[in-house]
């Protein structure tokens, strides 16, 4: 058994059919286009992670550790029934 119940022979047959339908030249161009797209995506993600935004940097550098100010609630006396 291979991947998810598909044997290696079934994968080989599917690969041969795909090569016969599309041809090796077209598969090569599709592969290079897909590789270029993945490379561009990784480059964009890495550049976004490298530079933090100014807003997030201001929040990190903030020395203001106070909690939010909420008005005091009056304590209600419990009523006995």
mmCIF file of the N, C-alpha and C atoms, coordinates in Angstrom:
data_MODEL
# 
_entry.id   MODEL 
# 
loop_
_atom_site.group_PDB 
_atom_site.id 
_atom_site.type_symbol 
_atom_site.label_atom_id 
_atom_site.label_alt_id 
_atom_site.label_comp_id 
_atom_site.label_asym_id 
_atom_site.label_entity_id 
_atom_site.label_seq_id 
_atom_site.pdbx_PDB_ins_code 
_atom_site.Cartn_x 
_atom_site.Cartn_y 
_atom_site.Cartn_z 
_atom_site.occupancy 
_atom_site.B_iso_or_equiv 
_atom_site.pdbx_formal_charge 
_atom_site.auth_seq_id 
_atom_site.auth_comp_id 
_atom_site.auth_asym_id 
_atom_site.auth_atom_id 
_atom_site.pdbx_PDB_model_num 
ATOM 1   N N  . UNK A 1 1  ? 0.844   -1.183 0.000   1.00 0.00 ? 1  UNK A N  1 
ATOM 2   C CA . UNK A 1 1  ? 0.000   0.000  0.000   1.00 0.00 ? 1  UNK A CA 1 
ATOM 3   C C  . UNK A 1 1  ? 0.886   1.241  0.000   1.00 0.00 ? 1  UNK A C  1 
ATOM 4   N N  . UNK A 1 2  ? 0.436   2.237  -0.694  1.00 0.00 ? 2  UNK A N  1 
ATOM 5   C CA . UNK A 1 2  ? 1.167   3.487  -0.791  1.00 0.00 ? 2  UNK A CA 1 
ATOM 6   C C  . UNK A 1 2  ? 0.448   4.580  -0.024  1.00 0.00 ? 2  UNK A C  1 
ATOM 7   N N  . UNK A 1 3  ? 0.231   5.668  -0.685  1.00 0.00 ? 3  UNK A N  1 
ATOM 8   C CA . UNK A 1 3  ? -0.400  6.829  -0.075  1.00 0.00 ? 3  UNK A CA 1 
ATOM 9   C C  . UNK A 1 3  ? -1.914  6.664  -0.037  1.00 0.00 ? 3  UNK A C  1 
ATOM 10  N N  . UNK A 1 4  ? -2.477  6.548  1.132   1.00 0.00 ? 4  UNK A N  1 
ATOM 11  C CA . UNK A 1 4  ? -3.927  6.500  1.285   1.00 0.00 ? 4  UNK A CA 1 
ATOM 12  C C  . UNK A 1 4  ? -4.597  5.356  0.548   1.00 0.00 ? 4  UNK A C  1 
ATOM 13  N N  . UNK A 1 5  ? -3.970  4.205  0.483   1.00 0.00 ? 5  UNK A N  1 
ATOM 14  C CA . UNK A 1 5  ? -4.574  3.056  -0.176  1.00 0.00 ? 5  UNK A CA 1 
ATOM 15  C C  . UNK A 1 5  ? -4.270  2.967  -1.660  1.00 0.00 ? 5  UNK A C  1 
ATOM 16  N N  . UNK A 1 6  ? -3.446  3.868  -2.189  1.00 0.00 ? 6  UNK A N  1 
ATOM 17  C CA . UNK A 1 6  ? -3.074  3.837  -3.605  1.00 0.00 ? 6  UNK A CA 1 
ATOM 18  C C  . UNK A 1 6  ? -1.700  3.191  -3.708  1.00 0.00 ? 6  UNK A C  1 
ATOM 19  N N  . UNK A 1 7  ? -1.607  2.155  -4.523  1.00 0.00 ? 7  UNK A N  1 
ATOM 20  C CA . UNK A 1 7  ? -0.325  1.460  -4.651  1.00 0.00 ? 7  UNK A CA 1 
ATOM 21  C C  . UNK A 1 7  ? 0.598   2.220  -5.597  1.00 0.00 ? 7  UNK A C  1 
ATOM 22  N N  . UNK A 1 8  ? 1.860   1.839  -5.591  1.00 0.00 ? 8  UNK A N  1 
ATOM 23  C CA . UNK A 1 8  ? 2.855   2.491  -6.444  1.00 0.00 ? 8  UNK A CA 1 
ATOM 24  C C  . UNK A 1 8  ? 2.544   2.247  -7.917  1.00 0.00 ? 8  UNK A C  1 
ATOM 25  N N  . UNK A 1 9  ? 1.958   1.101  -8.235  1.00 0.00 ? 9  UNK A N  1 
ATOM 26  C CA . UNK A 1 9  ? 1.619   0.801  -9.629  1.00 0.00 ? 9  UNK A CA 1 
ATOM 27  C C  . UNK A 1 9  ? 0.497   1.700  -10.126 1.00 0.00 ? 9  UNK A C  1 
ATOM 28  N N  . UNK A 1 10 ? -0.471  1.984  -9.287  1.00 0.00 ? 10 UNK A N  1 
ATOM 29  C CA . UNK A 1 10 ? -1.554  2.883  -9.678  1.00 0.00 ? 10 UNK A CA 1 
ATOM 30  C C  . UNK A 1 10 ? -1.028  4.294  -9.908  1.00 0.00 ? 10 UNK A C  1 
ATOM 31  N N  . UNK A 1 11 ? -0.108  4.734  -9.060  1.00 0.00 ? 11 UNK A N  1 
ATOM 32  C CA . UNK A 1 11 ? 0.505   6.054  -9.251  1.00 0.00 ? 11 UNK A CA 1 
ATOM 33  C C  . UNK A 1 11 ? 1.303   6.105  -10.547 1.00 0.00 ? 11 UNK A C  1 
ATOM 34  N N  . UNK A 1 12 ? 2.022   5.029  -10.871 1.00 0.00 ? 12 UNK A N  1 
ATOM 35  C CA . UNK A 1 12 ? 2.809   4.981  -12.107 1.00 0.00 ? 12 UNK A CA 1 
ATOM 36  C C  . UNK A 1 12 ? 1.901   5.036  -13.331 1.00 0.00 ? 12 UNK A C  1 
ATOM 37  N N  . UNK A 1 13 ? 0.789   4.332  -13.292 1.00 0.00 ? 13 UNK A N  1 
ATOM 38  C CA . UNK A 1 13 ? -0.149  4.349  -14.422 1.00 0.00 ? 13 UNK A CA 1 
ATOM 39  C C  . UNK A 1 13 ? -0.735  5.744  -14.612 1.00 0.00 ? 13 UNK A C  1 
ATOM 40  N N  . UNK A 1 14 ? -1.106  6.401  -13.524 1.00 0.00 ? 14 UNK A N  1 
ATOM 41  C CA . UNK A 1 14 ? -1.644  7.761  -13.610 1.00 0.00 ? 14 UNK A CA 1 
ATOM 42  C C  . UNK A 1 14 ? -0.586  8.705  -14.166 1.00 0.00 ? 14 UNK A C  1 
ATOM 43  N N  . UNK A 1 15 ? 0.656   8.563  -13.740 1.00 0.00 ? 15 UNK A N  1 
ATOM 44  C CA . UNK A 1 15 ? 1.740   9.408  -14.238 1.00 0.00 ? 15 UNK A CA 1 
ATOM 45  C C  . UNK A 1 15 ? 1.944   9.215  -15.737 1.00 0.00 ? 15 UNK A C  1 
ATOM 46  N N  . UNK A 1 16 ? 1.912   7.983  -16.206 1.00 0.00 ? 16 UNK A N  1 
ATOM 47  C CA . UNK A 1 16 ? 2.073   7.706  -17.640 1.00 0.00 ? 16 UNK A CA 1 
ATOM 48  C C  . UNK A 1 16 ? 0.929   8.328  -18.436 1.00 0.00 ? 16 UNK A C  1 
ATOM 49  N N  . UNK A 1 17 ? -0.289  8.220  -17.936 1.00 0.00 ? 17 UNK A N  1 
ATOM 50  C CA . UNK A 1 17 ? -1.441  8.800  -18.635 1.00 0.00 ? 17 UNK A CA 1 
ATOM 51  C C  . UNK A 1 17 ? -1.323  10.318 -18.701 1.00 0.00 ? 17 UNK A C  1 
ATOM 52  N N  . UNK A 1 18 ? -0.900  10.945 -17.609 1.00 0.00 ? 18 UNK A N  1 
ATOM 53  C CA . UNK A 1 18 ? -0.738  12.403 -17.588 1.00 0.00 ? 18 UNK A CA 1 
ATOM 54  C C  . UNK A 1 18 ? 0.334   12.835 -18.580 1.00 0.00 ? 18 UNK A C  1 
ATOM 55  N N  . UNK A 1 19 ? 1.447   12.103 -18.650 1.00 0.00 ? 19 UNK A N  1 
ATOM 56  C CA . UNK A 1 19 ? 2.518   12.436 -19.596 1.00 0.00 ? 19 UNK A CA 1 
ATOM 57  C C  . UNK A 1 19 ? 2.021   12.273 -21.024 1.00 0.00 ? 19 UNK A C  1 
ATOM 58  N N  . UNK A 1 20 ? 1.241   11.237 -21.294 1.00 0.00 ? 20 UNK A N  1 
ATOM 59  C CA . UNK A 1 20 ? 0.716   11.033 -22.644 1.00 0.00 ? 20 UNK A CA 1 
ATOM 60  C C  . UNK A 1 20 ? -0.265  12.129 -23.043 1.00 0.00 ? 20 UNK A C  1 
ATOM 61  N N  . UNK A 1 21 ? -1.067  12.586 -22.101 1.00 0.00 ? 21 UNK A N  1 
ATOM 62  C CA . UNK A 1 21 ? -2.065  13.614 -22.413 1.00 0.00 ? 21 UNK A CA 1 
ATOM 63  C C  . UNK A 1 21 ? -1.414  14.980 -22.605 1.00 0.00 ? 21 UNK A C  1 
ATOM 64  N N  . UNK A 1 22 ? -0.575  15.393 -21.664 1.00 0.00 ? 22 UNK A N  1 
ATOM 65  C CA . UNK A 1 22 ? -0.030  16.747 -21.691 1.00 0.00 ? 22 UNK A CA 1 
ATOM 66  C C  . UNK A 1 22 ? 1.317   16.847 -22.392 1.00 0.00 ? 22 UNK A C  1 
ATOM 67  N N  . UNK A 1 23 ? 2.109   15.825 -22.373 1.00 0.00 ? 23 UNK A N  1 
ATOM 68  C CA . UNK A 1 23 ? 3.442   15.890 -22.957 1.00 0.00 ? 23 UNK A CA 1 
ATOM 69  C C  . UNK A 1 23 ? 4.442   16.436 -21.959 1.00 0.00 ? 23 UNK A C  1 
ATOM 70  N N  . UNK A 1 24 ? 5.701   16.059 -22.150 1.00 0.00 ? 24 UNK A N  1 
ATOM 71  C CA . UNK A 1 24 ? 6.728   16.451 -21.185 1.00 0.00 ? 24 UNK A CA 1 
ATOM 72  C C  . UNK A 1 24 ? 7.040   17.940 -21.243 1.00 0.00 ? 24 UNK A C  1 
ATOM 73  N N  . UNK A 1 25 ? 6.957   18.544 -22.429 1.00 0.00 ? 25 UNK A N  1 
ATOM 74  C CA . UNK A 1 25 ? 7.278   19.966 -22.549 1.00 0.00 ? 25 UNK A CA 1 
ATOM 75  C C  . UNK A 1 25 ? 6.278   20.818 -21.764 1.00 0.00 ? 25 UNK A C  1 
ATOM 76  N N  . UNK A 1 26 ? 5.012   20.473 -21.893 1.00 0.00 ? 26 UNK A N  1 
ATOM 77  C CA . UNK A 1 26 ? 3.991   21.241 -21.183 1.00 0.00 ? 26 UNK A CA 1 
ATOM 78  C C  . UNK A 1 26 ? 4.087   21.026 -19.674 1.00 0.00 ? 26 UNK A C  1 
ATOM 79  N N  . UNK A 1 27 ? 4.360   19.792 -19.259 1.00 0.00 ? 27 UNK A N  1 
ATOM 80  C CA . UNK A 1 27 ? 4.514   19.517 -17.826 1.00 0.00 ? 27 UNK A CA 1 
ATOM 81  C C  . UNK A 1 27 ? 5.712   20.260 -17.251 1.00 0.00 ? 27 UNK A C  1 
ATOM 82  N N  . UNK A 1 28 ? 6.790   20.370 -18.049 1.00 0.00 ? 28 UNK A N  1 
ATOM 83  C CA . UNK A 1 28 ? 7.977   21.097 -17.590 1.00 0.00 ? 28 UNK A CA 1 
ATOM 84  C C  . UNK A 1 28 ? 7.654   22.577 -17.390 1.00 0.00 ? 28 UNK A C  1 
ATOM 85  N N  . UNK A 1 29 ? 6.918   23.166 -18.327 1.00 0.00 ? 29 UNK A N  1 
ATOM 86  C CA . UNK A 1 29 ? 6.577   24.588 -18.190 1.00 0.00 ? 29 UNK A CA 1 
ATOM 87  C C  . UNK A 1 29 ? 5.620   24.817 -17.017 1.00 0.00 ? 29 UNK A C  1 
ATOM 88  N N  . UNK A 1 30 ? 4.690   23.894 -16.812 1.00 0.00 ? 30 UNK A N  1 
ATOM 89  C CA . UNK A 1 30 ? 3.778   24.014 -15.665 1.00 0.00 ? 30 UNK A CA 1 
ATOM 90  C C  . UNK A 1 30 ? 4.561   23.907 -14.362 1.00 0.00 ? 30 UNK A C  1 
ATOM 91  N N  . UNK A 1 31 ? 5.510   22.974 -14.314 1.00 0.00 ? 31 UNK A N  1 
ATOM 92  C CA . UNK A 1 31 ? 6.330   22.804 -13.112 1.00 0.00 ? 31 UNK A CA 1 
ATOM 93  C C  . UNK A 1 31 ? 7.180   24.021 -12.814 1.00 0.00 ? 31 UNK A C  1 
ATOM 94  N N  . UNK A 1 32 ? 7.773   24.607 -13.859 1.00 0.00 ? 32 UNK A N  1 
ATOM 95  C CA . UNK A 1 32 ? 8.612   25.790 -13.623 1.00 0.00 ? 32 UNK A CA 1 
ATOM 96  C C  . UNK A 1 32 ? 7.762   26.988 -13.210 1.00 0.00 ? 32 UNK A C  1 
ATOM 97  N N  . UNK A 1 33 ? 6.565   27.121 -13.790 1.00 0.00 ? 33 UNK A N  1 
ATOM 98  C CA . UNK A 1 33 ? 5.666   28.204 -13.385 1.00 0.00 ? 33 UNK A CA 1 
ATOM 99  C C  . UNK A 1 33 ? 5.225   28.044 -11.932 1.00 0.00 ? 33 UNK A C  1 
ATOM 100 N N  . UNK A 1 34 ? 4.902   26.818 -11.567 1.00 0.00 ? 34 UNK A N  1 
ATOM 101 C CA . UNK A 1 34 ? 4.491   26.551 -10.187 1.00 0.00 ? 34 UNK A CA 1 
ATOM 102 C C  . UNK A 1 34 ? 5.641   26.797 -9.214  1.00 0.00 ? 34 UNK A C  1 
ATOM 103 N N  . UNK A 1 35 ? 6.843   26.382 -9.594  1.00 0.00 ? 35 UNK A N  1 
ATOM 104 C CA . UNK A 1 35 ? 8.017   26.617 -8.747  1.00 0.00 ? 35 UNK A CA 1 
ATOM 105 C C  . UNK A 1 35 ? 8.305   28.100 -8.566  1.00 0.00 ? 35 UNK A C  1 
ATOM 106 N N  . UNK A 1 36 ? 8.165   28.872 -9.643  1.00 0.00 ? 36 UNK A N  1 
ATOM 107 C CA . UNK A 1 36 ? 8.370   30.318 -9.554  1.00 0.00 ? 36 UNK A CA 1 
ATOM 108 C C  . UNK A 1 36 ? 7.340   30.991 -8.664  1.00 0.00 ? 36 UNK A C  1 
ATOM 109 N N  . UNK A 1 37 ? 6.107   30.508 -8.743  1.00 0.00 ? 37 UNK A N  1 
ATOM 110 C CA . UNK A 1 37 ? 5.055   31.078 -7.900  1.00 0.00 ? 37 UNK A CA 1 
ATOM 111 C C  . UNK A 1 37 ? 5.315   30.785 -6.428  1.00 0.00 ? 37 UNK A C  1 
ATOM 112 N N  . UNK A 1 38 ? 5.743   29.571 -6.131  1.00 0.00 ? 38 UNK A N  1 
ATOM 113 C CA . UNK A 1 38 ? 6.041   29.207 -4.739  1.00 0.00 ? 38 UNK A CA 1 
ATOM 114 C C  . UNK A 1 38 ? 7.229   30.007 -4.226  1.00 0.00 ? 38 UNK A C  1 
ATOM 115 N N  . UNK A 1 39 ? 8.240   30.180 -5.064  1.00 0.00 ? 39 UNK A N  1 
ATOM 116 C CA . UNK A 1 39 ? 9.430   30.949 -4.679  1.00 0.00 ? 39 UNK A CA 1 
ATOM 117 C C  . UNK A 1 39 ? 9.058   32.406 -4.387  1.00 0.00 ? 39 UNK A C  1 
ATOM 118 N N  . UNK A 1 40 ? 8.219   32.995 -5.243  1.00 0.00 ? 40 UNK A N  1 
ATOM 119 C CA . UNK A 1 40 ? 7.769   34.369 -5.021  1.00 0.00 ? 40 UNK A CA 1 
ATOM 120 C C  . UNK A 1 40 ? 6.949   34.510 -3.755  1.00 0.00 ? 40 UNK A C  1 
ATOM 121 N N  . UNK A 1 41 ? 6.104   33.516 -3.487  1.00 0.00 ? 41 UNK A N  1 
ATOM 122 C CA . UNK A 1 41 ? 5.290   33.542 -2.268  1.00 0.00 ? 41 UNK A CA 1 
ATOM 123 C C  . UNK A 1 41 ? 6.166   33.476 -1.032  1.00 0.00 ? 41 UNK A C  1 
ATOM 124 N N  . UNK A 1 42 ? 7.147   32.581 -1.024  1.00 0.00 ? 42 UNK A N  1 
ATOM 125 C CA . UNK A 1 42 ? 8.048   32.468 0.131   1.00 0.00 ? 42 UNK A CA 1 
ATOM 126 C C  . UNK A 1 42 ? 8.842   33.752 0.335   1.00 0.00 ? 42 UNK A C  1 
ATOM 127 N N  . UNK A 1 43 ? 9.275   34.367 -0.758  1.00 0.00 ? 43 UNK A N  1 
ATOM 128 C CA . UNK A 1 43 ? 10.040  35.615 -0.664  1.00 0.00 ? 43 UNK A CA 1 
ATOM 129 C C  . UNK A 1 43 ? 9.175   36.726 -0.065  1.00 0.00 ? 43 UNK A C  1 
ATOM 130 N N  . UNK A 1 44 ? 7.913   36.795 -0.478  1.00 0.00 ? 44 UNK A N  1 
ATOM 131 C CA . UNK A 1 44 ? 7.011   37.817 0.052   1.00 0.00 ? 44 UNK A CA 1 
ATOM 132 C C  . UNK A 1 44 ? 6.727   37.592 1.529   1.00 0.00 ? 44 UNK A C  1 
ATOM 133 N N  . UNK A 1 45 ? 6.551   36.345 1.925   1.00 0.00 ? 45 UNK A N  1 
ATOM 134 C CA . UNK A 1 45 ? 6.286   36.037 3.332   1.00 0.00 ? 45 UNK A CA 1 
ATOM 135 C C  . UNK A 1 45 ? 7.507   36.366 4.180   1.00 0.00 ? 45 UNK A C  1 
ATOM 136 N N  . UNK A 1 46 ? 8.698   36.026 3.705   1.00 0.00 ? 46 UNK A N  1 
ATOM 137 C CA . UNK A 1 46 ? 9.916   36.313 4.458   1.00 0.00 ? 46 UNK A CA 1 
ATOM 138 C C  . UNK A 1 46 ? 10.149  37.809 4.599   1.00 0.00 ? 46 UNK A C  1 
ATOM 139 N N  . UNK A 1 47 ? 9.855   38.588 3.559   1.00 0.00 ? 47 UNK A N  1 
ATOM 140 C CA . UNK A 1 47 ? 10.073  40.030 3.652   1.00 0.00 ? 47 UNK A CA 1 
ATOM 141 C C  . UNK A 1 47 ? 9.066   40.672 4.605   1.00 0.00 ? 47 UNK A C  1 
ATOM 142 N N  . UNK A 1 48 ? 7.856   40.135 4.683   1.00 0.00 ? 48 UNK A N  1 
ATOM 143 C CA . UNK A 1 48 ? 6.868   40.667 5.624   1.00 0.00 ? 48 UNK A CA 1 
ATOM 144 C C  . UNK A 1 48 ? 7.253   40.366 7.061   1.00 0.00 ? 48 UNK A C  1 
ATOM 145 N N  . UNK A 1 49 ? 7.833   39.208 7.315   1.00 0.00 ? 49 UNK A N  1 
ATOM 146 C CA . UNK A 1 49 ? 8.230   38.848 8.674   1.00 0.00 ? 49 UNK A CA 1 
ATOM 147 C C  . UNK A 1 49 ? 9.480   39.600 9.107   1.00 0.00 ? 49 UNK A C  1 
ATOM 148 N N  . UNK A 1 50 ? 10.313  40.007 8.171   1.00 0.00 ? 50 UNK A N  1 
ATOM 149 C CA . UNK A 1 50 ? 11.580  40.655 8.502   1.00 0.00 ? 50 UNK A CA 1 
ATOM 150 C C  . UNK A 1 50 ? 11.378  42.052 9.074   1.00 0.00 ? 50 UNK A C  1 
ATOM 151 N N  . UNK A 1 51 ? 10.403  42.798 8.573   1.00 0.00 ? 51 UNK A N  1 
ATOM 152 C CA . UNK A 1 51 ? 10.197  44.168 9.048   1.00 0.00 ? 51 UNK A CA 1 
ATOM 153 C C  . UNK A 1 51 ? 8.872   44.277 9.788   1.00 0.00 ? 51 UNK A C  1 
ATOM 154 N N  . UNK A 1 52 ? 8.908   44.491 11.092  1.00 0.00 ? 52 UNK A N  1 
ATOM 155 C CA . UNK A 1 52 ? 7.656   44.657 11.830  1.00 0.00 ? 52 UNK A CA 1 
ATOM 156 C C  . UNK A 1 52 ? 7.031   46.004 11.503  1.00 0.00 ? 52 UNK A C  1 
ATOM 157 N N  . UNK A 1 53 ? 5.741   46.075 11.544  1.00 0.00 ? 53 UNK A N  1 
ATOM 158 C CA . UNK A 1 53 ? 5.069   47.331 11.254  1.00 0.00 ? 53 UNK A CA 1 
ATOM 159 C C  . UNK A 1 53 ? 5.316   48.321 12.387  1.00 0.00 ? 53 UNK A C  1 
ATOM 160 N N  . UNK A 1 54 ? 5.211   49.606 12.079  1.00 0.00 ? 54 UNK A N  1 
ATOM 161 C CA . UNK A 1 54 ? 5.462   50.650 13.075  1.00 0.00 ? 54 UNK A CA 1 
ATOM 162 C C  . UNK A 1 54 ? 4.464   50.568 14.225  1.00 0.00 ? 54 UNK A C  1 
ATOM 163 N N  . UNK A 1 55 ? 3.225   50.248 13.911  1.00 0.00 ? 55 UNK A N  1 
ATOM 164 C CA . UNK A 1 55 ? 2.184   50.184 14.936  1.00 0.00 ? 55 UNK A CA 1 
ATOM 165 C C  . UNK A 1 55 ? 2.473   49.076 15.939  1.00 0.00 ? 55 UNK A C  1 
ATOM 166 N N  . UNK A 1 56 ? 2.878   47.912 15.451  1.00 0.00 ? 56 UNK A N  1 
ATOM 167 C CA . UNK A 1 56 ? 3.167   46.815 16.378  1.00 0.00 ? 56 UNK A CA 1 
ATOM 168 C C  . UNK A 1 56 ? 4.432   47.104 17.175  1.00 0.00 ? 56 UNK A C  1 
ATOM 169 N N  . UNK A 1 57 ? 5.393   47.787 16.577  1.00 0.00 ? 57 UNK A N  1 
ATOM 170 C CA . UNK A 1 57 ? 6.621   48.132 17.291  1.00 0.00 ? 57 UNK A CA 1 
ATOM 171 C C  . UNK A 1 57 ? 6.323   49.128 18.405  1.00 0.00 ? 57 UNK A C  1 
ATOM 172 N N  . UNK A 1 58 ? 5.424   50.075 18.161  1.00 0.00 ? 58 UNK A N  1 
ATOM 173 C CA . UNK A 1 58 ? 5.054   51.041 19.192  1.00 0.00 ? 58 UNK A CA 1 
ATOM 174 C C  . UNK A 1 58 ? 4.391   50.341 20.367  1.00 0.00 ? 58 UNK A C  1 
ATOM 175 N N  . UNK A 1 59 ? 3.545   49.342 20.063  1.00 0.00 ? 59 UNK A N  1 
ATOM 176 C CA . UNK A 1 59 ? 2.884   48.617 21.135  1.00 0.00 ? 59 UNK A CA 1 
ATOM 177 C C  . UNK A 1 59 ? 3.884   47.813 21.946  1.00 0.00 ? 59 UNK A C  1 
ATOM 178 N N  . UNK A 1 60 ? 4.905   47.270 21.301  1.00 0.00 ? 60 UNK A N  1 
ATOM 179 C CA . UNK A 1 60 ? 5.900   46.490 22.019  1.00 0.00 ? 60 UNK A CA 1 
ATOM 180 C C  . UNK A 1 60 ? 6.797   47.372 22.877  1.00 0.00 ? 60 UNK A C  1 
ATOM 181 N N  . UNK A 1 61 ? 7.114   48.568 22.377  1.00 0.00 ? 61 UNK A N  1 
ATOM 182 C CA . UNK A 1 61 ? 8.007   49.462 23.095  1.00 0.00 ? 61 UNK A CA 1 
ATOM 183 C C  . UNK A 1 61 ? 7.299   50.253 24.187  1.00 0.00 ? 61 UNK A C  1 
ATOM 184 N N  . UNK A 1 62 ? 6.019   50.181 24.245  1.00 0.00 ? 62 UNK A N  1 
ATOM 185 C CA . UNK A 1 62 ? 5.250   50.959 25.198  1.00 0.00 ? 62 UNK A CA 1 
ATOM 186 C C  . UNK A 1 62 ? 5.575   50.527 26.625  1.00 0.00 ? 62 UNK A C  1 
ATOM 187 N N  . UNK A 1 63 ? 5.816   51.518 27.488  1.00 0.00 ? 63 UNK A N  1 
ATOM 188 C CA . UNK A 1 63 ? 6.091   51.242 28.897  1.00 0.00 ? 63 UNK A CA 1 
ATOM 189 C C  . UNK A 1 63 ? 4.815   51.316 29.718  1.00 0.00 ? 63 UNK A C  1 
ATOM 190 N N  . UNK A 1 64 ? 3.713   51.507 29.076  1.00 0.00 ? 64 UNK A N  1 
ATOM 191 C CA . UNK A 1 64 ? 2.439   51.688 29.748  1.00 0.00 ? 64 UNK A CA 1 
ATOM 192 C C  . UNK A 1 64 ? 1.865   50.325 30.103  1.00 0.00 ? 64 UNK A C  1 
ATOM 193 N N  . UNK A 1 65 ? 2.085   49.894 31.349  1.00 0.00 ? 65 UNK A N  1 
ATOM 194 C CA . UNK A 1 65 ? 1.632   48.583 31.780  1.00 0.00 ? 65 UNK A CA 1 
ATOM 195 C C  . UNK A 1 65 ? 0.350   48.650 32.599  1.00 0.00 ? 65 UNK A C  1 
ATOM 196 N N  . UNK A 1 66 ? -0.290  49.818 32.626  1.00 0.00 ? 66 UNK A N  1 
ATOM 197 C CA . UNK A 1 66 ? -1.505  49.964 33.418  1.00 0.00 ? 66 UNK A CA 1 
ATOM 198 C C  . UNK A 1 66 ? -2.642  49.178 32.784  1.00 0.00 ? 66 UNK A C  1 
ATOM 199 N N  . UNK A 1 67 ? -3.511  48.694 33.647  1.00 0.00 ? 67 UNK A N  1 
ATOM 200 C CA . UNK A 1 67 ? -4.711  48.031 33.164  1.00 0.00 ? 67 UNK A CA 1 
ATOM 201 C C  . UNK A 1 67 ? -5.742  49.087 32.811  1.00 0.00 ? 67 UNK A C  1 
ATOM 202 N N  . UNK A 1 68 ? -6.788  48.661 32.180  1.00 0.00 ? 68 UNK A N  1 
ATOM 203 C CA . UNK A 1 68 ? -7.867  49.574 31.842  1.00 0.00 ? 68 UNK A CA 1 
ATOM 204 C C  . UNK A 1 68 ? -8.553  50.038 33.121  1.00 0.00 ? 68 UNK A C  1 
ATOM 205 N N  . UNK A 1 69 ? -9.017  51.271 33.119  1.00 0.00 ? 69 UNK A N  1 
ATOM 206 C CA . UNK A 1 69 ? -9.702  51.819 34.285  1.00 0.00 ? 69 UNK A CA 1 
ATOM 207 C C  . UNK A 1 69 ? -11.197 51.566 34.151  1.00 0.00 ? 69 UNK A C  1 
ATOM 208 N N  . UNK A 1 70 ? -11.728 50.828 35.106  1.00 0.00 ? 70 UNK A N  1 
ATOM 209 C CA . UNK A 1 70 ? -13.151 50.560 35.137  1.00 0.00 ? 70 UNK A CA 1 
ATOM 210 C C  . UNK A 1 70 ? -13.723 51.181 36.397  1.00 0.00 ? 70 UNK A C  1 
ATOM 211 N N  . UNK A 1 71 ? -14.932 51.720 36.311  1.00 0.00 ? 71 UNK A N  1 
ATOM 212 C CA . UNK A 1 71 ? -15.538 52.297 37.516  1.00 0.00 ? 71 UNK A CA 1 
ATOM 213 C C  . UNK A 1 71 ? -15.846 51.193 38.519  1.00 0.00 ? 71 UNK A C  1 
ATOM 214 N N  . UNK A 1 72 ? -15.737 51.565 39.778  1.00 0.00 ? 72 UNK A N  1 
ATOM 215 C CA . UNK A 1 72 ? -16.014 50.605 40.847  1.00 0.00 ? 72 UNK A CA 1 
ATOM 216 C C  . UNK A 1 72 ? -17.499 50.296 40.879  1.00 0.00 ? 72 UNK A C  1 
ATOM 217 N N  . UNK A 1 73 ? -17.824 49.050 41.073  1.00 0.00 ? 73 UNK A N  1 
ATOM 218 C CA . UNK A 1 73 ? -19.220 48.648 41.191  1.00 0.00 ? 73 UNK A CA 1 
ATOM 219 C C  . UNK A 1 73 ? -19.606 48.652 42.666  1.00 0.00 ? 73 UNK A C  1 
ATOM 220 N N  . UNK A 1 74 ? -20.813 49.052 42.903  1.00 0.00 ? 74 UNK A N  1 
ATOM 221 C CA . UNK A 1 74 ? -21.320 49.009 44.268  1.00 0.00 ? 74 UNK A CA 1 
ATOM 222 C C  . UNK A 1 74 ? -21.656 47.571 44.588  1.00 0.00 ? 74 UNK A C  1 
ATOM 223 N N  . UNK A 1 75 ? -21.279 47.163 45.783  1.00 0.00 ? 75 UNK A N  1 
ATOM 224 C CA . UNK A 1 75 ? -21.580 45.800 46.192  1.00 0.00 ? 75 UNK A CA 1 
ATOM 225 C C  . UNK A 1 75 ? -23.023 45.731 46.650  1.00 0.00 ? 75 UNK A C  1 
ATOM 226 N N  . UNK A 1 76 ? -23.747 44.811 46.073  1.00 0.00 ? 76 UNK A N  1 
ATOM 227 C CA . UNK A 1 76 ? -25.148 44.607 46.465  1.00 0.00 ? 76 UNK A CA 1 
ATOM 228 C C  . UNK A 1 76 ? -25.204 43.643 47.631  1.00 0.00 ? 76 UNK A C  1 
ATOM 229 N N  . UNK A 1 77 ? -26.057 43.985 48.591  1.00 0.00 ? 77 UNK A N  1 
ATOM 230 C CA . UNK A 1 77 ? -26.250 43.065 49.704  1.00 0.00 ? 77 UNK A CA 1 
ATOM 231 C C  . UNK A 1 77 ? -27.133 41.938 49.210  1.00 0.00 ? 77 UNK A C  1 
ATOM 232 N N  . UNK A 1 78 ? -26.780 40.746 49.565  1.00 0.00 ? 78 UNK A N  1 
ATOM 233 C CA . UNK A 1 78 ? -27.595 39.610 49.122  1.00 0.00 ? 78 UNK A CA 1 
ATOM 234 C C  . UNK A 1 78 ? -28.905 39.602 49.884  1.00 0.00 ? 78 UNK A C  1 
ATOM 235 N N  . UNK A 1 79 ? -29.959 39.330 49.188  1.00 0.00 ? 79 UNK A N  1 
ATOM 236 C CA . UNK A 1 79 ? -31.281 39.303 49.804  1.00 0.00 ? 79 UNK A CA 1 
ATOM 237 C C  . UNK A 1 79 ? -31.591 37.888 50.231  1.00 0.00 ? 79 UNK A C  1 
ATOM 238 N N  . UNK A 1 80 ? -32.066 37.759 51.442  1.00 0.00 ? 80 UNK A N  1 
ATOM 239 C CA . UNK A 1 80 ? -32.473 36.447 51.943  1.00 0.00 ? 80 UNK A CA 1 
ATOM 240 C C  . UNK A 1 80 ? -33.949 36.279 51.680  1.00 0.00 ? 80 UNK A C  1 
ATOM 241 N N  . UNK A 1 81 ? -34.341 35.136 51.206  1.00 0.00 ? 81 UNK A N  1 
ATOM 242 C CA . UNK A 1 81 ? -35.762 34.904 50.953  1.00 0.00 ? 81 UNK A CA 1 
ATOM 243 C C  . UNK A 1 81 ? -36.376 34.064 52.023  1.00 0.00 ? 81 UNK A C  1 
# 
